[in-house]
């Protein structure tokens, strides 16, 4: 499992199998139940995490008692990395969205690995640059787009990232509630429910067993309107 997870990661995928095998000896595996915290905001950032199986949401707790989901991580994704490299406490919390397995590398071993394989330093910079660009795009959408289009953009992005074919649709292959969608796009649950109902009646999306499927072409057309 560890080597397969490393191969899925943008950072480690360029390494050879024998190099990944060496790294795997420095990696630990741990499993979490649905809604179980992996770490919480303010915890010491002494571990660098990758999702092996399942999905993880990164969330920020507000002073009003609400959560804002910043990102959803799927197999191969890295989380907690910036804080580990900065040696600062985790700025947000990470929570399993279903039965989830992650692998982690201690800060000491991560620095050791980066010294041994210098290409990883460049891959890490590229990875976090992409994440920063995505964050800027999300903030722009929240500031300028209508709620309906924010929701549609999110569903399209998730289907592209971790979608599987589903009888003419593209299924987002992890459970996703209306509450979680509303937290990601910055709206109320009621508004999210109305928008999702509208998209479902139009045949653009469907939902089964907590998983949402979309018709990419129809959703793209909806975004262009």
N, C-alpha and C positions, 0 to 999 in steps of 0.2 A: 504493500500500500504506500509506503513512504516514497519509494522511488517513482511510482506512478504519479503521486501528488507533486513531486518536484518537477517531473516532466511537464505537467500541466501548467506550471507556473511560468509566467513570462520571464522571470528573473533567472531561473535555473534551467530552462529548457534548452539553452545553447550548449550546455555541458555534455560531455560524453557519459556513457553508462557507467564506466569505471569511476569517473569523477563523482557521479551522483551516488554511487555505492559508498565511496569514502565519506561523503557528506551525510549519508543516511545513518551512519554510525554515531553521529552527533545530534541526532534528532529524536525527540520523544513524541509519543502518540497518546492522546487522551480523548475520551468521548463524553458528550453532554446530552442531557435530555432536552426536550422541547421547552423553551422559555428559561432554561438555566443560564446563568451568567458565566461567561468565560473570564471576563474581568470587568470591573466597574470604573467609572470615571474617578481619577485620583489615585488609583492603584499604582504601585511602582512598575515601571515599564522594563522588566528584566527578561521578557520573552518576545520573540519574533514569530508570529503565527501564520500558518497557511491552512486553508480549508481542504480537508481530504474528502469528506463525504457530508452531504447535507447542505445547510445554508446558515449564514450568520448575518444578523443585522447589527449595524453600528448605529448607536443612538445617543442623543444628547438629552439630558434631563434639564428642563427649564425651571425657573423660579416659580412659575405658575403651576408646577406639578404635572406638566404635560411632557411627553416624549416627542422628540423630532428624530425620525429615522434619516440618517445622513447617507447611508449606502447599504446595499445588500451584497454580501459576498458569497460566491459559489465556488465549487471545487477548483483548486489551483490559485485562487485569489489570496493575496497577502493582506493582513490587517495588523494594526499596532506597530507597524514598521517605523514610521517617522518618530514616534515617541522613543522607541528603543534606541535609534541612532542619535537622538537629541539628549538622551539620558534624562528625560523629563517624565512626570507622571502621565498616564494615559489621559488624553483630553476628552474622551468619550467612552461609552460602555460598549461591550460586545456581548451579544446574547444569541443563543441557538434558536433557530426558527422551527426546528424539527429535530429528530434524533440526528446528531451531528458528531463527526469525528474531525479533530484538527491535529496538526503536527506543529511542534514548536521547537525553536532553536534558542538557546540562551544568548544573551548579548555577547558574552565572552567568546562563545563558539562562532557566532555570526562574524565577529571581527576577525577571528582566526581564519574562517573560510574565505572572507573577502581578501585577506592578505595572500592566501594560497592561490586563489583564482581571481586575479585582478579584473577580468571581464565582468564580474558580478557588480563591481562598483558602477560601471557604465550602465548596466542593465537596471540597477536600482534607481539611478538618476532618471533614466527614461521612463521607468514604470511610474514613479511618483510625479514626474512632469505630466504624464497623461492623466493621472488622477486629479492633479490640480486644474488642468484644462477642463476636465469633466465637471469639477466643482464650480468653476466659473460659469460654465454653460448652464448648470442647474440654477444658480443664483440669477442669471439673466432671465431664464424662463419664468422663475417665480415672480420676478419684478415686472415682466412685460407681457406674458401670455395669459390668456383666460384659463380658468381652472380646467375646463374641458380639454383644452389642448395640452395642459401640463400633464393631466392624467394619461391622455393618449400617447404623448411622447415617452412617458415612463414605461407604459406597457410595451411599446414598440422596442425601446432600448432593452428591457428585460428579456423579451422574446428573442432578440438578436444575440444576447449574451448567453442565455441558457435555455433556449427553446428547442423543442422536439416536435417532429411532424405529428399531426393529430387529425387525420381525415380531412385534409383541406385547410386546416387551421395550423397555427404554430402555438404549442402549449408552453407556458412558463412553468418549468418543471420543479416548482416547489410551492408549498402552500403560501397564499398571500391574502390577507384579510383586507376588508374595506378600511378598517382602522389603520392598518399599516400603510396602505396606499395614501390615505389622507395625510398621515404624518410625513410622508416623503415629499408630497407636493405642496404642503402648507395650506390645507383647507380643512373644512369640517367633515366629519363622517357622513352627515346628512347630505351634504353637497356631493360627496364622492359616491354615495349610494344612488343618488338621482342620475349622475353622469354615467355610471356603470350600467344602470337600468336602460338609459337611452341608447348606449352603445350596443347593449344586448338585444334590444328590440329591433335595432337596425341590422342585426346579423353580423356586426363587426367583431363582437366577442361572444364567448360562451363560457360558462363556469360549471365545473364538476369536481366533487370531492375536494373543494378548497383550492383547486388549481384553475387558472384562467387561461383560455386559449383565444388567440386573435387571428383575424385575417389580415396579414400585413398589407396587402394592396389596398384594401378598403380603409384600413387605419391611416395609411399614408395619404390617401385621398381626403379623408376627414381632416387631417392636419393641414392640407393645402387650401381648404375652404376658407 
